[in-house]
């Protein structure tokens, strides 16, 4: 029962919440001032300097060529104001595409030549020995408890099969606020802890700073007992082979602070999720290899499926609270980029391991669910703008911030580029040109663009977008084993065509969603932290129509505007217009659940399912069958072991500050005092009152002591841990 609290071991006091010390002349002890005014120079020189020069020079050459060609398209007859806007937007967007292309090309080259990382991780061969203590941390927030615990238990069983399980401890760090989820988590914990040791569960009464605060709380309380920690998401699954290999690499490289694995999307059930799964499986390794090759020891952290040196994290990764109001101020939502940048600033190397197989995650089932998560990421990445000028950061860390910001700003830029192009065409069609300007000129000025050169610019841009897909396909086709894992060459090629088609239809819609998100954030609207939907993707028809009304209306407007100008312009705009006009039917089609294995867009994990994923299904079914009720109070009332476990955990909740009264708890106490039986009191309590009662040991014991409540259970006063 004491395991619900966790081991009472050495922590790292307050270091995980604190940024660096302030200089003596700082007026106020504000963490953000500490970040901006107290630099620490990176101590490690990356061997990837020449690679970065090569990447940047190639990007600059490609960008210059594309921008020059676009200038030649527009400069016929002189550049107007609108054409100048188009040229500026094109320059930024084409440079973005060029950098992505060059990085992917680098990934293709290094994979063809044989990938060799800088930290000596061996993807094959015998499992290395490890002597360090490793904590597996699973932060969770209102997730499906049986599935979450099943993923963690399957990962644990895989680690035990390597013979290195004694070095790992397992922590579920709950921030759940839904009473039913909270009690279900404790039930699943009790079910697994009865037969497995070194499994710990902790529930925070207040989810301060959300996930980053959840991790910081663990580091402060227990981090001092461990060398490394592996951060998981609620949908993460990792094989024991991968975990032991990255732990051994951390032991071998004492100056490495973090190793990020490449999670592969699995368990896709809808067409939308299958598209993401196939794209990540076929393109992901090449793209990741390219970025790892030139990022080197300044790679990034994606927040999960990564191993971190606890002492490095505790000593350097304190997050600032940004000045100002939300959405730009307050707690940093996209904390992972910042934590990696701060660790790198202190001299710790950050690496990406792109070729290790056995790191898995899941994908939102629909574009709407994806966009909801993306909205939070958008706000978090835009917050990074306040950190770009922080002293002491490595320039590649600043580049991570910039690319994160650019990933969302490019959406409204593409939209503005399209609208400006239509306006230029409308102007040429309906506004009478001024052939002779006010200044003296012997020759008229003809407003025109070069259509042939424009077609070549368009073809070149599309080539930069499509060629990386073909290179990734070639990597699949050139190796017999890899080709077989994708169902054969024809199946892989057909999957690529289908993925490209569906992605092309979704891209304009996502452009609208991201543009809307950026505008909302600039207007001061906070995204908050919503529960992520991981179900079957089913969305009511009226909700689909409501959410996709804006993209559909925008598509209709663009179509009408292009048609008013000319049929050629309408055909030119067809790829964007079709995606917007078909937003609703495509959304309904891509959220349908498919139970059978698809003929196209198959992945290695579908052709030959890893044993660990099969175990997840079996464990989840077992834990779901053990759940007799969804009502949290009834569960405590009917299960004495669960009741004792919950009351023991409440004994370690921090006391409520004096003078602070929870109105829902006060209401619940009045209702319980007036009730004559447990069933009567439980019927009077609403969801918020139930949440308050579950978080207050004395009140809960009073409720359970009523007739029909089966008694309050024993009172646990201390932990043996």
C-alpha positions in Angstrom: 0.0 0.0 0.0 2.9 2.3 0.6 3.9 1.8 -3.0 1.1 4.1 -4.1 3.2 7.0 -2.7 6.5 5.9 -4.1 10.0 5.4 -2.6 11.1 7.9 0.0 14.5 8.6 -1.5 16.8 11.5 -2.1 15.4 14.2 -4.3 16.9 17.3 -5.9 15.2 19.9 -3.6 14.1 22.9 -5.7 16.6 22.8 -8.5 14.2 21.4 -11.1 11.9 24.4 -10.8 14.6 27.1 -10.7 16.4 28.7 -13.5 19.9 30.0 -13.0 20.8 32.4 -10.2 20.2 36.0 -10.9 23.0 38.5 -11.2 23.5 40.7 -8.1 21.9 43.8 -9.8 18.7 42.1 -10.8 15.7 44.1 -9.4 13.4 41.1 -8.9 13.9 37.3 -8.6 12.0 36.5 -11.8 12.9 33.2 -13.5 12.6 34.7 -17.0 15.2 37.4 -16.1 17.5 34.7 -14.9 17.2 33.0 -18.2 17.9 36.1 -20.2 20.7 37.6 -18.1 22.7 34.6 -16.8 24.3 32.8 -19.7 26.5 29.8 -19.5 28.7 29.0 -22.5 28.4 25.6 -24.0 31.6 23.6 -23.2 31.4 21.1 -26.0 32.4 21.8 -29.6 30.3 19.8 -32.0 32.0 17.8 -34.8 29.1 18.6 -37.1 30.3 22.1 -38.0 31.3 21.3 -41.6 28.0 19.5 -42.1 26.0 22.6 -41.0 28.0 24.8 -43.4 27.2 22.4 -46.2 23.5 22.3 -45.3 23.3 26.1 -45.0 25.2 26.8 -48.2 23.1 24.3 -50.2 19.9 25.9 -48.7 21.1 29.4 -49.6 22.0 28.4 -53.2 18.6 26.7 -53.8 16.8 29.6 -52.2 18.7 32.2 -54.2 17.9 30.3 -57.4 14.2 30.0 -56.6 13.9 33.7 -55.5 15.7 34.9 -58.6 13.4 32.9 -60.9 10.3 34.3 -59.1 11.7 37.8 -59.4 12.1 37.2 -63.2 8.4 36.1 -63.3 7.2 39.3 -61.6 9.6 41.9 -62.9 8.1 42.0 -66.4 6.8 45.5 -66.7 8.0 46.4 -63.2 7.0 45.1 -59.7 3.9 46.5 -58.1 3.1 46.6 -54.4 1.1 43.4 -54.5 3.9 41.7 -56.5 6.4 42.9 -54.0 4.4 41.3 -51.2 4.2 38.0 -53.2 7.9 38.1 -53.8 8.7 38.6 -50.1 6.3 35.8 -49.1 7.7 33.5 -51.7 11.3 34.1 -50.6 10.5 33.1 -47.0 8.4 30.1 -48.0 10.8 28.8 -50.6 13.7 29.0 -48.2 11.7 27.0 -45.7 11.0 24.3 -48.4 14.7 24.4 -49.5 16.0 23.7 -46.0 13.6 20.8 -45.6 14.7 19.4 -48.9 18.4 19.7 -48.3 18.1 18.1 -44.8 16.1 15.2 -46.3 18.6 14.8 -49.1 21.3 14.5 -46.4 19.3 11.8 -44.7 19.0 9.9 -47.9 22.8 10.1 -48.5 23.8 9.0 -45.0 21.4 6.1 -45.0 22.7 4.9 -48.4 26.2 5.1 -47.1 25.4 3.5 -43.8 24.4 5.5 -40.7 27.0 5.9 -38.0 26.0 8.0 -34.9 28.4 9.9 -32.7 27.6 8.1 -29.5 28.2 4.5 -30.5 24.7 3.0 -30.2 24.6 -0.5 -31.7 21.2 -1.2 -33.1 22.0 -5.0 -33.4 24.0 -7.5 -31.5 23.8 -8.7 -27.9 22.0 -6.5 -25.4 24.7 -4.5 -23.4 25.0 -4.6 -19.6 23.9 -1.6 -17.6 24.7 -0.7 -14.0 22.8 2.6 -13.6 19.5 3.1 -11.9 16.8 4.1 -14.4 13.4 5.6 -13.7 10.6 5.1 -16.2 8.2 8.1 -15.9 4.7 8.0 -17.3 2.9 11.4 -16.8 -0.8 11.0 -17.5 -3.8 13.4 -17.5 -7.4 12.0 -17.8 -6.4 9.1 -20.1 -7.9 5.7 -20.5 -6.3 4.1 -17.5 -6.4 0.3 -18.5 -4.8 1.1 -21.9 -2.2 3.4 -20.3 -1.2 0.8 -17.7 -1.2 -1.9 -20.3 1.3 0.0 -22.4 3.5 0.6 -19.4 3.3 -3.1 -18.3 4.1 -4.4 -21.8 7.2 -2.1 -21.8 8.1 -3.5 -18.4 7.8 -7.1 -19.5 9.9 -6.4 -22.5 12.6 -4.9 -20.3 12.5 -7.9 -17.9 13.0 -10.2 -20.9 16.4 -8.6 -21.6 17.6 -9.6 -18.1 18.2 -6.0 -17.1 14.9 -5.3 -15.4 16.4 -5.0 -11.9 17.9 -1.6 -13.0 14.5 -0.1 -13.8 11.8 1.4 -11.5 8.4 2.4 -12.9 6.4 5.5 -12.0 2.9 6.6 -13.0 2.6 10.3 -12.4 -1.0 11.3 -12.5 -2.4 14.8 -13.0 -5.9 13.4 -13.7 -8.8 15.6 -12.6 -11.7 13.4 -13.6 -12.7 11.4 -10.5 -13.6 8.3 -12.5 -10.2 8.3 -14.2 -8.4 8.9 -11.0 -10.0 5.9 -9.2 -9.6 3.7 -12.3 -5.8 4.5 -12.3 -5.6 3.4 -8.7 -7.5 0.2 -9.5 -5.2 -0.6 -12.4 -2.2 0.2 -10.2 -3.4 -2.1 -7.5 -4.1 -4.9 -10.0 -0.5 -4.8 -11.3 1.3 -3.9 -8.1 -0.1 -7.0 -6.5 2.2 -9.2 -8.6 5.0 -6.8 -9.6 7.3 -4.8 -7.4 9.1 -1.5 -8.2 5.8 0.0 -9.6 4.8 3.3 -8.1 1.9 5.6 -8.5 1.6 9.3 -7.5 -1.4 11.6 -7.9 -1.0 15.4 -7.6 -3.9 17.3 -6.1 -3.0 20.3 -8.3 -1.5 19.9 -11.7 0.7 23.0 -11.4 2.7 23.6 -14.6 1.1 20.6 -16.2 3.4 18.0 -17.6 6.6 19.9 -17.0 5.6 20.5 -13.4 4.7 16.9 -13.0 8.2 15.8 -14.1 9.7 18.6 -11.9 7.8 17.3 -8.8 9.2 13.8 -9.3 12.8 15.1 -9.8 12.5 17.1 -6.6 11.1 14.2 -4.5 12.8 11.2 -6.0 15.3 12.2 -8.7 18.4 11.9 -6.5 18.2 8.1 -6.4 18.4 7.7 -10.2 21.1 8.2 -12.9 18.7 8.4 -15.8 15.0 8.9 -16.4 13.0 7.9 -19.5 10.0 10.1 -20.2 7.0 8.4 -21.8 3.7 9.7 -23.0 0.3 8.1 -22.3 0.5 6.4 -25.8 4.2 5.4 -25.6 5.5 1.9 -25.9 9.2 1.0 -26.0 10.9 -2.3 -26.2 13.4 -3.4 -23.6 16.1 -3.7 -26.3 15.9 0.0 -27.2 15.7 1.1 -23.5 18.8 -0.9 -22.5 20.8 0.2 -25.5 20.2 3.9 -25.0 20.9 3.5 -21.2 24.2 1.9 -22.1 25.0 4.7 -24.5 24.4 7.2 -21.7 26.8 5.3 -19.4 29.4 5.2 -22.1 29.1 9.0 -23.0 29.3 10.8 -19.7 28.8 14.2 -21.3 25.5 13.3 -23.0 22.5 14.7 -21.3 19.7 13.4 -23.5 19.1 10.8 -26.2 15.9 11.1 -28.2 14.6 8.1 -30.0 12.4 8.2 -33.1 8.9 7.1 -32.2 7.0 5.2 -34.9 3.2 5.6 -35.2 1.4 2.4 -34.6 -2.2 1.1 -33.9 -3.8 3.3 -36.5 -7.5 2.5 -36.9 -8.8 5.4 -39.1 -7.8 6.4 -42.6 -6.4 9.7 -41.3 -4.2 7.9 -38.7 -3.1 5.3 -41.2 -1.8 8.1 -43.5 0.2 9.5 -40.6 1.4 6.0 -39.7 2.6 5.3 -43.2 4.2 8.7 -43.7 6.1 8.4 -40.4 7.2 4.9 -41.2 8.5 5.4 -44.7 9.7 9.1 -44.6 10.5 9.4 -40.9 13.8 7.5 -40.7 15.3 9.5 -43.7 14.1 12.8 -42.4 15.3 12.0 -38.8 18.7 10.8 -40.1 19.2 14.0 -42.0 18.5 16.2 -39.1 20.5 14.1 -36.7 23.5 14.2 -39.2 23.8 18.0 -39.1 22.3 18.8 -35.8 24.8 16.5 -34.1 25.1 17.1 -30.4 22.7 20.0 -30.6 19.7 17.9 -31.5 16.2 18.4 -30.0 13.9 16.9 -27.5 10.3 15.9 -28.4 9.0 15.5 -24.8 8.7 11.7 -24.7 10.4 8.4 -25.7 13.7 9.9 -24.6 16.3 9.1 -21.9 17.6 12.0 -19.8 20.5 12.3 -17.3 18.7 13.2 -14.1 21.5 15.3 -12.6 21.9 17.3 -15.8 18.2 17.9 -16.1 17.8 18.9 -12.4 20.8 21.2 -12.5 20.1 23.1 -15.7 16.6 22.7 -17.1 14.6 24.9 -14.8 11.8 26.5 -16.8 11.1 30.2 -16.6 7.7 31.7 -16.1 7.3 34.1 -19.0 6.4 37.6 -18.2 3.0 39.0 -19.4 -0.4 37.5 -19.8 -1.3 34.3 -21.6 -1.1 33.2 -24.3 2.5 34.5 -24.7 3.2 34.8 -21.0 2.9 32.3 -18.1 4.0 28.7 -18.2 5.7 27.4 -21.3 3.5 24.9 -23.0 6.1 23.5 -25.4 8.6 22.9 -22.6 10.7 20.2 -24.3 12.5 22.5 -26.8 13.4 24.8 -23.9 14.7 22.0 -21.6 16.9 20.7 -24.4 18.3 24.2 -25.1 19.0 24.9 -21.4 20.8 21.5 -21.0 22.9 22.2 -24.2 23.7 25.7 -22.9 25.3 24.1 -19.8 27.5 21.9 -22.0 25.4 18.6 -22.1 25.2 17.0 -25.5 21.7 16.3 -26.9 21.5 13.5 -29.5 18.9 11.9 -31.7 19.0 8.1 -32.5 17.1 7.9 -35.8 17.8 4.2 -36.7 16.8 2.4 -33.5 13.6 0.4 -34.0 11.3 -0.3 -31.0 10.0 3.1 -30.0 6.3 3.6 -30.6 3.5 6.1 -30.2 0.0 6.6 -31.5 -1.6 9.3 -33.6 -4.8 11.3 -33.2 -7.6 9.5 -35.1 -8.9 12.5 -37.0 -7.7 15.8 -38.4 -9.8 17.7 -35.9 -8.2 15.8 -33.0 -4.8 16.5 -34.6 -5.6 20.2 -35.0 -6.7 20.4 -31.3 -3.4 19.1 -30.2 -1.6 21.2 -32.8 -3.3 24.3 -31.4 -1.6 23.8 -28.0 1.7 23.2 -29.8 1.2 26.4 -31.8 0.9 28.5 -28.7 3.8 26.8 -27.0 6.1 27.3 -30.1 5.1 31.0 -30.5 6.0 31.5 -26.8 9.6 30.6 -27.8 9.9 33.9 -29.5 10.5 35.4 -26.0 13.5 33.1 -25.6 15.3 33.7 -28.9 17.5 36.4 -27.4 18.5 34.5 -24.3 22.2 34.7 -23.8 24.4 31.6 -24.0 22.1 29.5 -26.1 23.7 27.5 -28.9 22.7 28.9 -32.3 21.3 25.5 -33.3 19.0 25.7 -30.2 17.9 29.1 -31.4 17.3 27.5 -34.8 15.1 24.9 -33.2 13.0 27.7 -31.7 12.8 29.4 -35.1 11.8 26.3 -37.0 9.2 25.6 -34.4 7.8 29.1 -34.8 8.1 28.9 -38.5 6.1 25.6 -38.6 3.0 27.6 -37.7 3.8 31.0 -39.2 4.2 29.5 -42.6 0.5 28.5 -42.7 -0.8 32.1 -42.7 2.1 33.1 -45.0 0.9 30.4 -47.6 -2.6 31.7 -47.2 -1.5 35.3 -47.7 0.6 34.2 -50.7 -2.5 32.6 -52.4 -4.8 35.5 -51.7 -2.2 38.0 -53.0 -1.8 36.0 -56.1 -5.6 36.0 -56.7 -5.7 39.8 -56.1 -2.9 40.4 -58.6 -4.9 38.4 -61.2 -8.1 40.3 -60.3 -6.3 43.6 -60.6 -5.0 42.7 -64.0 -8.5 41.6 -65.1 -10.6 44.5 -63.8 -8.4 47.5 -63.0 -7.5 49.6 -65.9 -3.7 49.6 -66.2 -1.8 52.9 -66.3 0.4 52.5 -69.4 2.0 55.9 -69.1 3.1 56.9 -65.5 3.2 60.4 -64.3 6.9 60.6 -64.9 8.0 61.1 -68.4 8.5 57.9 -70.4 8.9 57.2 -74.1 7.5 53.7 -73.8 4.4 52.4 -72.1 4.6 50.1 -69.1 2.9 46.8 -69.7 1.6 45.1 -66.5 2.4 41.4 -67.0 4.1 38.4 -65.6 6.0 35.6 -67.4 3.7 32.6 -67.4 6.2 30.1 -68.8 8.8 30.9 -66.2 6.0 30.9 -63.5 5.2 27.3 -64.6 8.9 26.3 -64.1 9.0 27.9 -60.7 5.8 26.0 -59.7 7.3 22.8 -61.0 10.6 23.4 -59.2 8.8 24.0 -55.9 6.7 20.9 -56.3 9.8 18.9 -57.1 11.4 19.9 -53.8 8.3 18.7 -52.0 7.9 15.4 -54.0 11.5 14.3 -54.5 12.1 13.5 -50.8 9.1 11.1 -50.9 10.6 9.3 -53.9 14.0 9.1 -52.2 12.4 7.5 -49.2 10.6 5.1 -51.5 14.0 4.2 -53.1 15.5 3.4 -49.7 12.6 0.9 -49.2 12.9 -0.6 -52.7 16.7 -1.0 -52.6 16.7 -3.5 -49.7 14.8 -6.8 -50.0 14.0 -7.1 -46.3 12.7 -3.5 -46.0 10.7 -3.9 -49.2 9.1 -7.0 -47.9 8.2 -5.2 -44.6 6.2 -2.7 -46.6 4.3 -5.4 -48.5 6.4 -5.3 -51.6 7.5 -2.6 -54.1 4.1 -2.1 -55.8 2.3 -1.9 -52.4 4.8 0.6 -51.2 4.5 2.7 -54.3 0.7 2.5 -54.2 0.8 3.5 -50.6 3.0 6.5 -51.4 0.5 7.7 -54.1 -2.5 7.3 -51.8 -0.7 9.0 -48.9 0.3 11.9 -51.2 -3.3 12.3 -52.5 -4.9 12.4 -49.0 -2.2 14.6 -47.6 -2.6 17.0 -50.5 -6.4 17.2 -49.8 -5.8 17.7 -46.0 -3.0 20.3 -46.4 -5.2 23.3 -47.4 -7.5 22.5 -44.5 -4.7 22.3 -42.1 -3.4 25.6 -43.5 -6.7 27.2 -42.5 -6.7 25.6 -39.1 -3.2 26.7 -38.3 -3.8 30.2 -39.7 -6.8 30.5 -37.5 -4.8 29.3 -34.5 -2.0 31.9 -35.1 -4.6 34.7 -35.4 -6.4 33.6 -32.2 -3.1 33.5 -30.3 -2.1 37.0 -31.6 -5.5 38.2 -30.4 -4.8 36.9 -26.9 -6.8 33.6 -26.8 -5.3 31.0 -24.6 -5.4 27.3 -25.7 -5.3 25.7 -22.3 -4.6 22.0 -22.0 -7.3 19.8 -23.3 -7.6 16.1 -22.9 -6.3 14.3 -26.0 -8.8 12.1 -27.8 -7.3 8.7 -28.7 -10.5 6.8 -29.6 -11.9 5.7 -32.9 -12.2 9.1 -34.4 -16.0 9.1 -34.7 -17.3 12.7 -34.9 -21.0 13.7 -35.2 -21.9 15.0 -38.7 -23.1 18.4 -37.4 -19.8 18.9 -35.6 -17.9 18.1 -38.7 -20.0 20.5 -40.7 -19.5 23.2 -38.1 -15.8 22.8 -37.8 -15.1 22.5 -41.5 -17.5 25.3 -42.6 -14.7 27.9 -42.7 -12.3 25.9 -45.0 -15.3 25.1 -47.2 -16.4 28.7 -47.5 -12.8 29.9 -48.1 -12.5 27.3 -50.9 -15.7 28.5 -52.5 -14.6 32.1 -52.3 -11.2 31.3 -53.9 -12.9 29.3 -56.6 -15.3 32.2 -57.5 -12.4 34.7 -57.4 -10.3 32.5 -59.7 -13.2 31.9 -62.1 -13.9 35.6 -62.4 -10.4 36.1 -63.6 -10.0 33.1 -66.0 -10.3 29.4 -66.4 -6.5 29.0 -66.4 -6.2 30.6 -63.0 -8.9 28.3 -61.7 -7.1 25.3 -62.9 -3.8 26.6 -61.4 -5.5 26.9 -58.0 -7.3 23.5 -58.3 -5.0 21.7 -55.8 -5.8 24.1 -53.0 -9.5 24.7 -54.0 -10.4 21.0 -54.3 -9.0 20.3 -50.8 -11.0 23.1 -49.3 -14.2 22.3 -51.1 -14.0 18.6 -50.2 -13.1 19.3 -46.6 -16.3 17.8 -45.2 -16.6 14.6 -47.2 -12.8 14.0 -46.8 -13.2 14.4 -43.1 -16.0 11.9 -42.9 -14.1 9.4 -45.1 -10.8 9.7 -43.2 -12.4 9.2 -39.7 -14.0 5.8 -40.6 -12.5 2.9 -38.6 -11.0 0.0 -40.6 -10.7 -3.3 -38.7 -8.9 -5.3 -41.4 -5.3 -4.8 -42.5 -5.2 -2.4 -45.5 -3.9 -3.4 -48.9 -2.1 0.0 -49.3 -0.1 2.1 -46.8 1.0 -1.0 -44.9 3.9 -0.6 -42.5 6.4 -3.1 -41.0 4.5 -3.1 -37.7 1.4 -4.3 -39.6 3.1 -6.9 -41.7 4.9 -8.4 -38.7 3.4 -7.0 -35.5 5.9 -6.7 -32.7 5.2 -8.9 -29.7 5.1 -5.9 -27.4 2.1 -4.4 -29.2 0.2 -7.7 -29.0 0.8 -7.8 -25.3 -0.6 -4.3 -24.9 -4.0 -5.5 -26.3 -4.1 -8.6 -24.1 -3.1 -6.6 -20.9 -5.7 -3.8 -21.7 -8.4 -6.4 -22.1 -7.5 -8.0 -18.8 -7.5 -4.6 -16.9 -10.8 -3.6 -18.6 -12.5 -6.8 -17.5 -11.5 -6.2 -13.9 -13.4 -2.9 -13.9 -16.8 -3.6 -12.4 -18.1 0.0 -12.2 -17.4 3.5 -13.6 -18.7 5.3 -10.6 -15.6 6.3 -8.4 -17.5 6.3 -5.1 -19.2 3.0 -5.8 -15.8 1.5 -6.7 -14.3 2.6 -3.4 -17.4 1.4 -1.5 -17.3 -2.1 -3.1 -13.5 -2.7 -3.1 -11.9 -2.6 0.3 -8.4 -2.9 -1.1 -8.9 0.0 -3.4 -10.5 2.0 -0.6 -7.5 1.4 1.7 -5.1 2.3 -1.2 -6.8 5.6 -1.9 -7.0 6.6 1.8 -3.3 5.8 2.2 -2.4 8.0 -0.7 -4.4 10.9 0.6 -2.3 10.8 3.8 0.6 12.2 1.7 -1.3 15.0 0.0 0.0 18.4 1.1 -2.2 20.1 3.6 -4.6 22.8 2.3 -3.3 26.4 3.1 -5.0 28.0 6.1 -7.8 30.4 5.1 -8.2 28.7 1.7 -11.7 27.1 1.5 -12.7 24.9 -1.4 -16.4 25.8 -2.1 -17.1 22.4 -3.6 -15.7 20.6 -0.6 -17.7 22.9 1.8 -20.8 22.1 -0.2 -20.0 18.3 -0.1 -19.5 18.4 3.7 -22.9 20.0 4.2 -24.6 17.5 2.0 -22.9 14.6 3.8 -23.8 15.9 7.2 -27.5 16.2 6.2 -27.6 12.7 4.6 -28.9 9.7 6.5 -27.2 7.1 4.3 -24.3 6.7 1.9 -26.6 6.3 -1.1 -28.5 9.4 -0.3 -25.3 11.5 0.1 -23.7 10.0 -3.0 -26.9 10.9 -5.0 -26.7 14.5 -3.9 -23.0 15.0 -4.8 -22.2 16.5 -8.2 -19.0 15.8 -10.2 -17.1 18.7 -8.7 -18.2 17.8 -5.2 -17.2 14.2 -5.8 -13.7 15.4 -7.0 -13.4 17.4 -3.8 -14.4 14.6 -1.6 -12.0 12.1 -3.2 -9.2 14.6 -2.5 -10.0 15.1 1.2 -9.3 12.2 3.5 -11.4 13.3 6.4 -14.5 14.1 4.3 -14.2 10.8 2.3 -14.0 8.8 5.5 -17.1 10.6 6.8 -19.0 9.7 3.6 -17.9 6.0 3.8 -18.8 5.8 7.5 -22.5 6.5 6.6 -24.8 3.4 6.6 -24.3 1.5 3.4 -20.8 2.9 2.8 -19.1 -0.2 4.2 -17.0 1.8 6.6 -14.1 4.3 6.2 -11.4 1.7 6.1 -8.2 1.8 8.2 -6.2 5.0 8.5 -2.7 5.0 7.1 -0.5 7.6 8.7 2.9 6.9 7.2 4.7 5.2 4.4 7.2 2.4 4.9 9.0 3.4 1.6 
